[in-house]
Every structure is written in structure tokens, then in C-alpha cells.
Amino acid sequence: MNDRPHETAAGVGQRIREDVTCFPVQEQRDGYAVSQMPVLLSGVQRCDLNLVSSVGNEDNPTEHPCGAEEIKQWNQQLTRSNPQTAVLKMGNAHDTFFIMEIGEVSQHRRYETPILSDAVYSYRFERLMGIRIYPNGVGTGRGTHVAIFIHLMKSTFDDLLDWPYSGTITVSALDRSGSRARSDFSRIIQAKPNLLAFQQPHEAICRTGYGYERFARIQEFFGPRYVKDNTLLLKIEFSR
């Protein structure tokens, strides 16, 4: 997609959903089975292999509120898309995952717009969640680190589930360098039942997210190891 030098930040925000998609197995790209179709991965994945992972240690996770304007934008985005559903990892009866494709990386960084994901069920009939990303950072990491937060969302099945949520979420930028020794950049988000972010949602999107203000250094996260053709692949794993 061509650059839009005269487009406003608000205009880019309206296009966020088009730039962030989940997809099923269709072809091999950079050692991972992927497709351009806007639906979720399914079946056997190369991503399920035990690849080398570099676990960041920049900061501890923290709660972080989402602004009213971003909540409004996110709600509008969700009305234009259907929730995705994470799939079981190969050979594992409990853990699930999905992969999010973030396009137009350079544009998101230039206009400093938050990337707001579509809604994703951690598995069938389970919790609904979304991901909020600040490419140029926020708070203590603004200008130096990418920030990533998980938000619970209200769903049909909430009354059937145990609350508060107490699972583990791992967020990984996938290594696309083609190196034999892959090094995905991963950070773990362990839910804490005493926090507001993990209580049963009573709004469409819980305004309080939980994650890292300093998830990864910007230059590393958006470096050639993880970004290819102006696109980054983010893997989200749920452990119950």
C-alpha cells in the first residue's frame, strides 16, 4: 500500500482494522504457514515448534487505562468485524494461539496511532480479548519502547466462566530473518486475579488493560529480524 503523506492520524486510525488481520494456513512464508485471508489460523502450524525465544526483561507488566477516544474507536472497529477464535496448539489439549498480521508498520510509527486488534476468543466459548499496541510507546517508554496491553472484552459466555481470569498470555514478535536459529521476541503476561484488568467485564471493552509500557526497544522490535515487507507477525498464546 502506498504512503499517505497528507493523511491525518485520524485517517490512519480508521484504517487500523484493515491493517491488522488473522489468517489460516495456506502457504509457506519465511518458514511459517500463513495466508492473506482475513480469518484465523487452523491446523498444523510451524509456529507450534519449540523455536528459540528471546524473552525480554525491559520492565514489569502493569495496568494501563485506555483513553475514551480510543475506546470509542475500538468499539466502532469491533462492530465491523466478527470475533476470531484461537486454536489449539499442536499436541496440546490446553494451550491455544492465534497470529496477528500488522501491516503498514512504517505508517503506524510515523502517525503514532495505536494499533487496536479485532476481538479474539482464547478458545471456543471462553474469554474474549483484544490487544492494544503503541508503536512509538507510551508513559515511561514513550519514544524508546513499544507498548503492548491485553484487554478483556464482554462476551456471551462470561456468566458461564470462572472469574477473575487467572491464565497466562505470551506475546511474541516472530523472527522472519530466515535464520536457522530462530529468535522470537517473547514477553509473558501472567493474569493477577486481584487486578481490575482481570475481573469480569461489564463494558464491551474493559478500559483497564494489562501489559508492558516497555515491551521491547523500538529499534529491535521493528528491526529487519521481525519486520519484512513493512509487515510484522505477532503470535499470542493462551495457557489455561
Phi and psi restraints in degrees (value plus and minus 20) as a CYANA .aco file:
   2 ASN   PHI     -93.5   -53.5
   2 ASN   PSI     135.4   175.4
   3 ASP   PHI     -84.1   -44.1
   3 ASP   PSI     135.5   175.5
   4 ARG   PHI    -145.2  -105.2
   4 ARG   PSI      58.5    98.5
   5 PRO   PHI     -83.5   -43.5
   5 PRO   PSI     -42.8    -2.8
   6 HIS   PHI    -123.0   -83.0
   6 HIS   PSI     -13.8    26.2
   7 GLU   PHI    -101.7   -61.7
   7 GLU   PSI     122.3   162.3
   8 THR   PHI    -100.4   -60.4
   8 THR   PSI     144.5   184.5
   9 ALA   PHI     -80.9   -40.9
   9 ALA   PSI     -56.5   -16.5
  10 ALA   PHI     -83.4   -43.4
  10 ALA   PSI     -57.7   -17.7
  11 GLY   PHI     -83.8   -43.8
  11 GLY   PSI     -61.2   -21.2
  12 VAL   PHI     -83.9   -43.9
  12 VAL   PSI     -60.9   -20.9
  13 GLY   PHI     -77.8   -37.8
  13 GLY   PSI     -55.5   -15.5
  14 GLN   PHI     -89.3   -49.3
  14 GLN   PSI     -39.9     0.1
  15 ARG   PHI    -117.9   -77.9
  15 ARG   PSI     -16.3    23.7
  16 ILE   PHI     -76.7   -36.7
  16 ILE   PSI     -65.4   -25.4
  17 ARG   PHI     -81.6   -41.6
  17 ARG   PSI     -53.6   -13.6
  18 GLU   PHI     -88.8   -48.8
  18 GLU   PSI     -45.0    -5.0
  19 ASP   PHI    -109.1   -69.1
  19 ASP   PSI     -34.7     5.3
  20 VAL   PHI    -139.9   -99.9
  20 VAL   PSI      90.7   130.7
  21 THR   PHI    -154.6  -114.6
  21 THR   PSI     140.1   180.1
  22 CYS   PHI    -133.4   -93.4
  22 CYS   PSI     135.4   175.4
  23 PHE   PHI    -172.1  -132.1
  23 PHE   PSI     137.8   177.8
  24 PRO   PHI    -114.8   -74.8
  24 PRO   PSI     156.2   196.2
  25 VAL   PHI     -91.5   -51.5
  25 VAL   PSI     105.7   145.7
  26 GLN   PHI    -159.9  -119.9
  26 GLN   PSI     -54.9   -14.9
  27 GLU   PHI    -173.9  -133.9
  27 GLU   PSI     147.5   187.5
  28 GLN   PHI    -116.4   -76.4
  28 GLN   PSI     107.7   147.7
  29 ARG   PHI    -159.6  -119.6
  29 ARG   PSI     101.1   141.1
  30 ASP   PHI      35.3    75.3
  30 ASP   PSI      12.8    52.8
  31 GLY   PHI      66.1   106.1
  31 GLY   PSI     -21.2    18.8
  32 TYR   PHI    -138.5   -98.5
  32 TYR   PSI     126.5   166.5
  33 ALA   PHI    -105.2   -65.2
  33 ALA   PSI      96.5   136.5
  34 VAL   PHI    -161.1  -121.1
  34 VAL   PSI     152.3   192.3
  35 SER   PHI    -172.3  -132.3
  35 SER   PSI     143.2   183.2
  36 GLN   PHI    -108.7   -68.7
  36 GLN   PSI     -28.0    12.0
  37 MET   PHI     -85.1   -45.1
  37 MET   PSI     117.3   157.3
  38 PRO   PHI    -101.9   -61.9
  38 PRO   PSI      32.2    72.2
  39 VAL   PHI    -154.5  -114.5
  39 VAL   PSI     159.5   199.5
  40 LEU   PHI    -107.0   -67.0
  40 LEU   PSI     133.7   173.7
  41 LEU   PHI     -79.5   -39.5
  41 LEU   PSI     127.2   167.2
  42 SER   PHI    -171.5  -131.5
  42 SER   PSI     142.8   182.8
  43 GLY   PHI      62.2   102.2
  43 GLY   PSI    -182.5  -142.5
  44 VAL   PHI     -98.9   -58.9
  44 VAL   PSI     110.3   150.3
  45 GLN   PHI    -140.9  -100.9
  45 GLN   PSI     123.1   163.1
  46 ARG   PHI     -83.1   -43.1
  46 ARG   PSI     -46.7    -6.7
  47 CYS   PHI     -86.2   -46.2
  47 CYS   PSI     -34.3     5.7
  48 ASP   PHI    -102.1   -62.1
  48 ASP   PSI     -30.0    10.0
  49 LEU   PHI     -88.0   -48.0
  49 LEU   PSI     135.0   175.0
  50 ASN   PHI    -100.0   -60.0
  50 ASN   PSI      62.4   102.4
  51 LEU   PHI    -103.1   -63.1
  51 LEU   PSI     139.1   179.1
  52 VAL   PHI     -86.6   -46.6
  52 VAL   PSI     117.3   157.3
  53 SER   PHI    -150.4  -110.4
  53 SER   PSI     116.2   156.2
  54 SER   PHI    -121.4   -81.4
  54 SER   PSI      92.2   132.2
  55 VAL   PHI    -109.9   -69.9
  55 VAL   PSI     101.6   141.6
  56 GLY   PHI     -90.4   -50.4
  56 GLY   PSI     138.3   178.3
  57 ASN   PHI    -160.8  -120.8
  57 ASN   PSI      14.7    54.7
  58 GLU   PHI     -91.3   -51.3
  58 GLU   PSI     -51.5   -11.5
  59 ASP   PHI    -185.4  -145.4
  59 ASP   PSI     146.2   186.2
  60 ASN   PHI    -111.1   -71.1
  60 ASN   PSI     129.7   169.7
  61 PRO   PHI     -86.9   -46.9
  61 PRO   PSI     135.2   175.2
  62 THR   PHI    -171.9  -131.9
  62 THR   PSI     139.2   179.2
  63 GLU   PHI     -94.7   -54.7
  63 GLU   PSI     127.9   167.9
  64 HIS   PHI    -170.0  -130.0
  64 HIS   PSI     106.5   146.5
  65 PRO   PHI     -97.5   -57.5
  65 PRO   PSI     129.9   169.9
  66 CYS   PHI    -119.8   -79.8
  66 CYS   PSI     111.8   151.8
  67 GLY   PHI     -84.3   -44.3
  67 GLY   PSI     135.4   175.4
  68 ALA   PHI     -79.5   -39.5
  68 ALA   PSI     -60.3   -20.3
  69 GLU   PHI     -87.5   -47.5
  69 GLU   PSI     -57.6   -17.6
  70 GLU   PHI     -89.4   -49.4
  70 GLU   PSI     -58.2   -18.2
  71 ILE   PHI     -81.8   -41.8
  71 ILE   PSI     -63.1   -23.1
  72 LYS   PHI     -80.7   -40.7
  72 LYS   PSI     -66.4   -26.4
  73 GLN   PHI     -82.9   -42.9
  73 GLN   PSI     -62.5   -22.5
  74 TRP   PHI     -83.8   -43.8
  74 TRP   PSI     -64.2   -24.2
  75 ASN   PHI     -80.7   -40.7
  75 ASN   PSI     -61.0   -21.0
  76 GLN   PHI     -83.5   -43.5
  76 GLN   PSI     -59.9   -19.9
  77 GLN   PHI     -83.4   -43.4
  77 GLN   PSI     -61.5   -21.5
  78 LEU   PHI     -86.2   -46.2
  78 LEU   PSI     -48.0    -8.0
  79 THR   PHI     -90.4   -50.4
  79 THR   PSI     -36.3     3.7
  80 ARG   PHI    -119.2   -79.2
  80 ARG   PSI     -14.1    25.9
  81 SER   PHI    -164.7  -124.7
  81 SER   PSI     137.9   177.9
  82 ASN   PHI    -117.3   -77.3
  82 ASN   PSI     126.2   166.2
  83 PRO   PHI     -79.2   -39.2
  83 PRO   PSI     122.8   162.8
  84 GLN   PHI    -110.4   -70.4
  84 GLN   PSI     148.4   188.4
  85 THR   PHI    -151.7  -111.7
  85 THR   PSI     103.9   143.9
  86 ALA   PHI     -83.7   -43.7
  86 ALA   PSI     131.9   171.9
  87 VAL   PHI    -132.8   -92.8
  87 VAL   PSI     139.2   179.2
  88 LEU   PHI     -85.6   -45.6
  88 LEU   PSI     121.4   161.4
  89 LYS   PHI     -91.4   -51.4
  89 LYS   PSI     128.3   168.3
  90 MET   PHI     -79.0   -39.0
  90 MET   PSI     106.2   146.2
  91 GLY   PHI      54.1    94.1
  91 GLY   PSI      -3.5    36.5
  92 ASN   PHI    -152.5  -112.5
  92 ASN   PSI     104.8   144.8
  93 ALA   PHI    -108.8   -68.8
  93 ALA   PSI     -23.1    16.9
  94 HIS   PHI    -143.3  -103.3
  94 HIS   PSI     -56.5   -16.5
  95 ASP   PHI    -110.8   -70.8
  95 ASP   PSI     122.7   162.7
  96 THR   PHI    -148.2  -108.2
  96 THR   PSI     149.0   189.0
  97 PHE   PHI    -179.2  -139.2
  97 PHE   PSI     142.0   182.0
  98 PHE   PHI    -166.8  -126.8
  98 PHE   PSI     144.1   184.1
  99 ILE   PHI    -143.1  -103.1
  99 ILE   PSI     109.5   149.5
 100 MET   PHI    -126.6   -86.6
 100 MET   PSI     110.7   150.7
 101 GLU   PHI    -119.3   -79.3
 101 GLU   PSI     101.2   141.2
 102 ILE   PHI    -126.3   -86.3
 102 ILE   PSI      91.0   131.0
 103 GLY   PHI    -115.6   -75.6
 103 GLY   PSI     151.1   191.1
 104 GLU   PHI      32.0    72.0
 104 GLU   PSI      26.6    66.6
 105 VAL   PHI     -75.9   -35.9
 105 VAL   PSI     -66.6   -26.6
 106 SER   PHI     -83.4   -43.4
 106 SER   PSI     -55.5   -15.5
 107 GLN   PHI     -88.7   -48.7
 107 GLN   PSI     -62.1   -22.1
 108 HIS   PHI     -80.1   -40.1
 108 HIS   PSI     -59.5   -19.5
 109 ARG   PHI     -89.6   -49.6
 109 ARG   PSI     -61.0   -21.0
 110 ARG   PHI     -85.3   -45.3
 110 ARG   PSI     -63.7   -23.7
 111 TYR   PHI    -109.1   -69.1
 111 TYR   PSI     -24.9    15.1
 112 GLU   PHI      34.9    74.9
 112 GLU   PSI      21.2    61.2
 113 THR   PHI    -113.7   -73.7
 113 THR   PSI     121.5   161.5
 114 PRO   PHI     -88.8   -48.8
 114 PRO   PSI     125.5   165.5
 115 ILE   PHI    -117.3   -77.3
 115 ILE   PSI     100.1   140.1
 116 LEU   PHI    -135.8   -95.8
 116 LEU   PSI      99.7   139.7
 117 SER   PHI     -98.3   -58.3
 117 SER   PSI     144.2   184.2
 118 ASP   PHI     -89.1   -49.1
 118 ASP   PSI     146.2   186.2
 119 ALA   PHI     -93.7   -53.7
 119 ALA   PSI     122.5   162.5
 120 VAL   PHI    -154.9  -114.9
 120 VAL   PSI     108.2   148.2
 121 TYR   PHI     -99.6   -59.6
 121 TYR   PSI     113.8   153.8
 122 SER   PHI     -85.1   -45.1
 122 SER   PSI     -40.6    -0.6
 123 TYR   PHI    -193.9  -153.9
 123 TYR   PSI     157.6   197.6
 124 ARG   PHI     -79.4   -39.4
 124 ARG   PSI     110.9   150.9
 125 PHE   PHI      42.7    82.7
 125 PHE   PSI       3.5    43.5
 126 GLU   PHI    -135.8   -95.8
 126 GLU   PSI    -173.4  -133.4
 127 ARG   PHI     -95.5   -55.5
 127 ARG   PSI     125.3   165.3
 128 LEU   PHI    -122.9   -82.9
 128 LEU   PSI     113.6   153.6
 129 MET   PHI    -161.6  -121.6
 129 MET   PSI     144.3   184.3
 130 GLY   PHI    -160.7  -120.7
 130 GLY   PSI     145.8   185.8
 131 ILE   PHI    -144.3  -104.3
 131 ILE   PSI     113.7   153.7
 132 ARG   PHI    -136.3   -96.3
 132 ARG   PSI     106.5   146.5
 133 ILE   PHI    -146.5  -106.5
 133 ILE   PSI     113.4   153.4
 134 TYR   PHI    -130.2   -90.2
 134 TYR   PSI      84.1   124.1
 135 PRO   PHI     -79.2   -39.2
 135 PRO   PSI     -53.1   -13.1
 136 ASN   PHI    -124.7   -84.7
 136 ASN   PSI      -6.3    33.7
 137 GLY   PHI      67.7   107.7
 137 GLY   PSI     153.5   193.5
 138 VAL   PHI    -176.4  -136.4
 138 VAL   PSI     135.4   175.4
 139 GLY   PHI      39.0    79.0
 139 GLY   PSI    -150.7  -110.7
 140 THR   PHI     -87.3   -47.3
 140 THR   PSI     -37.0     3.0
 141 GLY   PHI    -126.7   -86.7
 141 GLY   PSI     -11.6    28.4
 142 ARG   PHI     -80.2   -40.2
 142 ARG   PSI     108.7   148.7
 143 GLY   PHI      65.9   105.9
 143 GLY   PSI     -31.2     8.8
 144 THR   PHI    -145.5  -105.5
 144 THR   PSI     -51.2   -11.2
 145 HIS   PHI    -153.2  -113.2
 145 HIS   PSI     126.1   166.1
 146 VAL   PHI     -93.4   -53.4
 146 VAL   PSI     119.0   159.0
 147 ALA   PHI    -131.6   -91.6
 147 ALA   PSI     117.4   157.4
 148 ILE   PHI    -156.9  -116.9
 148 ILE   PSI     111.5   151.5
 149 PHE   PHI    -153.7  -113.7
 149 PHE   PSI     122.9   162.9
 150 ILE   PHI    -117.8   -77.8
 150 ILE   PSI     115.8   155.8
 151 HIS   PHI    -145.4  -105.4
 151 HIS   PSI     109.5   149.5
 152 LEU   PHI     -94.7   -54.7
 152 LEU   PSI     129.3   169.3
 153 MET   PHI    -149.3  -109.3
 153 MET   PSI     130.6   170.6
 154 LYS   PHI     -92.2   -52.2
 154 LYS   PSI     115.8   155.8
 155 SER   PHI    -160.0  -120.0
 155 SER   PSI     150.2   190.2
 156 THR   PHI     -82.4   -42.4
 156 THR   PSI     -48.3    -8.3
 157 PHE   PHI    -116.3   -76.3
 157 PHE   PSI     -18.5    21.5
 158 ASP   PHI     -76.4   -36.4
 158 ASP   PSI     -59.0   -19.0
 159 ASP   PHI     -89.6   -49.6
 159 ASP   PSI     -32.1     7.9
 160 LEU   PHI    -115.8   -75.8
 160 LEU   PSI     -25.6    14.4
 161 LEU   PHI    -124.7   -84.7
 161 LEU   PSI     141.4   181.4
 162 ASP   PHI    -104.5   -64.5
 162 ASP   PSI     116.1   156.1
 163 TRP   PHI    -147.6  -107.6
 163 TRP   PSI     131.7   171.7
 164 PRO   PHI     -94.0   -54.0
 164 PRO   PSI     146.5   186.5
 165 TYR   PHI     -88.6   -48.6
 165 TYR   PSI     118.8   158.8
 166 SER   PHI    -154.5  -114.5
 166 SER   PSI       0.4    40.4
 167 GLY   PHI    -102.1   -62.1
 167 GLY   PSI    -195.9  -155.9
 168 THR   PHI    -140.6  -100.6
 168 THR   PSI     115.3   155.3
 169 ILE   PHI    -141.8  -101.8
 169 ILE   PSI     109.2   149.2
 170 THR   PHI    -134.1   -94.1
 170 THR   PSI     105.9   145.9
 171 VAL   PHI    -129.7   -89.7
 171 VAL   PSI     107.3   147.3
 172 SER   PHI    -153.7  -113.7
 172 SER   PSI     112.3   152.3
 173 ALA   PHI    -104.9   -64.9
 173 ALA   PSI     103.8   143.8
 174 LEU   PHI    -102.9   -62.9
 174 LEU   PSI     113.4   153.4
 175 ASP   PHI     -88.8   -48.8
 175 ASP   PSI      99.5   139.5
 176 ARG   PHI    -136.5   -96.5
 176 ARG   PSI       0.6    40.6
 177 SER   PHI     -95.5   -55.5
 177 SER   PSI     -37.2     2.8
 178 GLY   PHI      64.1   104.1
 178 GLY   PSI     -17.5    22.5
 179 SER   PHI     -87.8   -47.8
 179 SER   PSI     126.2   166.2
 180 ARG   PHI     -84.1   -44.1
 180 ARG   PSI     -57.4   -17.4
 181 ALA   PHI    -114.1   -74.1
 181 ALA   PSI      67.1   107.1
 182 ARG   PHI     -86.5   -46.5
 182 ARG   PSI     128.1   168.1
 183 SER   PHI    -159.7  -119.7
 183 SER   PSI      61.8   101.8
 184 ASP   PHI     -90.2   -50.2
 184 ASP   PSI     121.3   161.3
 185 PHE   PHI    -112.6   -72.6
 185 PHE   PSI      95.6   135.6
 186 SER   PHI    -143.7  -103.7
 186 SER   PSI     122.7   162.7
 187 ARG   PHI    -152.2  -112.2
 187 ARG   PSI     120.5   160.5
 188 ILE   PHI    -120.9   -80.9
 188 ILE   PSI     113.8   153.8
 189 ILE   PHI    -136.3   -96.3
 189 ILE   PSI      85.8   125.8
 190 GLN   PHI    -114.3   -74.3
 190 GLN   PSI      98.8   138.8
 191 ALA   PHI     -82.5   -42.5
 191 ALA   PSI     121.4   161.4
 192 LYS   PHI    -139.5   -99.5
 192 LYS   PSI      91.5   131.5
 193 PRO   PHI     -77.6   -37.6
 193 PRO   PSI     -39.9     0.1
 194 ASN   PHI    -103.4   -63.4
 194 ASN   PSI     -26.9    13.1
 195 LEU   PHI    -111.0   -71.0
 195 LEU   PSI     129.3   169.3
 196 LEU   PHI     -80.0   -40.0
 196 LEU   PSI     -54.2   -14.2
 197 ALA   PHI     -81.4   -41.4
 197 ALA   PSI     -40.3    -0.3
 198 PHE   PHI    -134.6   -94.6
 198 PHE   PSI      -7.2    32.8
 199 GLN   PHI    -101.1   -61.1
 199 GLN   PSI     145.2   185.2
 200 GLN   PHI     -80.0   -40.0
 200 GLN   PSI     106.3   146.3
 201 PRO   PHI     -89.5   -49.5
 201 PRO   PSI     120.0   160.0
 202 HIS   PHI    -138.0   -98.0
 202 HIS   PSI     -16.1    23.9
 203 GLU   PHI    -144.9  -104.9
 203 GLU   PSI     143.7   183.7
 204 ALA   PHI     -74.4   -34.4
 204 ALA   PSI     -60.0   -20.0
 205 ILE   PHI    -152.1  -112.1
 205 ILE   PSI     105.0   145.0
 206 CYS   PHI     -83.4   -43.4
 206 CYS   PSI     105.6   145.6
 207 ARG   PHI     -88.4   -48.4
 207 ARG   PSI     -42.5    -2.5
 208 THR   PHI    -118.6   -78.6
 208 THR   PSI     100.6   140.6
 209 GLY   PHI    -122.9   -82.9
 209 GLY   PSI     151.5   191.5
 210 TYR   PHI    -157.6  -117.6
 210 TYR   PSI     110.6   150.6
 211 GLY   PHI     152.4   192.4
 211 GLY   PSI    -165.0  -125.0
 212 TYR   PHI    -139.2   -99.2
 212 TYR   PSI     103.1   143.1
 213 GLU   PHI     -88.7   -48.7
 213 GLU   PSI     -48.8    -8.8
 214 ARG   PHI    -143.6  -103.6
 214 ARG   PSI      51.1    91.1
 215 PHE   PHI     -86.2   -46.2
 215 PHE   PSI     -67.8   -27.8
 216 ALA   PHI    -180.1  -140.1
 216 ALA   PSI     133.8   173.8
 217 ARG   PHI     -85.1   -45.1
 217 ARG   PSI     115.9   155.9
 218 ILE   PHI     -74.6   -34.6
 218 ILE   PSI     -67.4   -27.4
 219 GLN   PHI     -84.7   -44.7
 219 GLN   PSI     -52.6   -12.6
 220 GLU   PHI     -95.8   -55.8
 220 GLU   PSI     -67.7   -27.7
 221 PHE   PHI     -79.9   -39.9
 221 PHE   PSI     -59.5   -19.5
 222 PHE   PHI    -122.4   -82.4
 222 PHE   PSI       0.7    40.7
 223 GLY   PHI     -99.7   -59.7
 223 GLY   PSI     154.9   194.9
 224 PRO   PHI     -84.2   -44.2
 224 PRO   PSI     -39.0     1.0
 225 ARG   PHI     -87.6   -47.6
 225 ARG   PSI     -52.5   -12.5
 226 TYR   PHI    -133.1   -93.1
 226 TYR   PSI     -42.2    -2.2
 227 VAL   PHI    -128.6   -88.6
 227 VAL   PSI     108.6   148.6
 228 LYS   PHI    -158.8  -118.8
 228 LYS   PSI     114.0   154.0
 229 ASP   PHI      33.7    73.7
 229 ASP   PSI      19.4    59.4
 230 ASN   PHI      42.9    82.9
 230 ASN   PSI       4.8    44.8
 231 THR   PHI    -152.1  -112.1
 231 THR   PSI     120.1   160.1
 232 LEU   PHI    -142.6  -102.6
 232 LEU   PSI     121.2   161.2
 233 LEU   PHI    -127.1   -87.1
 233 LEU   PSI     104.5   144.5
 234 LEU   PHI    -134.7   -94.7
 234 LEU   PSI     103.3   143.3
 235 LYS   PHI    -121.9   -81.9
 235 LYS   PSI     110.0   150.0
 236 ILE   PHI    -137.5   -97.5
 236 ILE   PSI     100.8   140.8
 237 GLU   PHI    -133.8   -93.8
 237 GLU   PSI     116.6   156.6
 238 PHE   PHI    -133.8   -93.8
 238 PHE   PSI     106.8   146.8
 239 SER   PHI    -134.3   -94.3
 239 SER   PSI     106.3   146.3
